[in-house]
Amino acid sequence: MQNAVERELEVQLVLSPERSVPVPARLSYFTDDPYAAHITFHVGSEAPVHWTFARELLVEGAFRPCGHGDVRIWPTKVADRGVVCVALTSPDGNALLEVPSAAVAAWVERTLRVVPPGAESALLGLDGVLAELLTPLPADDVWLSDPWSQDEPQDGEV
């Protein structure tokens, strides 16, 4: 059974130090993908823009700078309000977003109640899948048995 934690919010797309525009967005977390956070931006195009990155980045980024490469996150204040900055980089371009800290913190807290840190791997069922893959099947007996029977003489023996 998949549980979802979602939050609709408005983020600010920073165009310059003096100008930003509001962008509707949705933060999503799904228990069948327990390590990931998803954010969808509705930017007025035919299709929304989707980003997926580690949930841990938002957990840590709400308190201190983290991430490198395509996704970097850090807390700051803008006009005396707490925001979490999210810098996204792709071949299509770059974006700097300001997300209200309170909204991020509340959403992260809800995801951590649904799947506590360290419990993610249990939801993936990897132990069961690995056990199934590594369990010998009856047909494996042919491959696991000794090709040289101990009862029969081997080449060169009489």
Long-range contacts (C-beta under 8 A, 24 or more apart in sequence): 1-31, 2-30, 2-31, 2-32, 3-30, 3-31, 3-114, 4-28, 4-29, 4-30, 4-31, 5-29, 5-107, 5-110, 5-111, 5-114, 7-103, 7-106, 7-107, 7-110, 9-99, 9-100, 9-103, 11-41, 11-86, 11-97, 11-98, 11-99, 12-83, 12-97, 12-98, 12-99, 13-95, 13-96, 13-97, 14-96, 14-97, 14-98, 20-98, 23-97, 25-97, 25-99, 27-103, 27-104, 27-107, 29-55, 29-107, 29-110, 29-111, 29-114, 29-115, 31-114, 31-115, 31-123, 32-123, 34-115, 34-119, 34-120, 34-121, 34-123, 34-124, 35-120, 37-111, 39-86, 51-88, 55-108, 55-111, 58-84, 58-104, 58-107, 58-108, 59-108, 59-112, 59-117, 61-86, 62-101, 62-104, 62-105, 62-108, 75-101
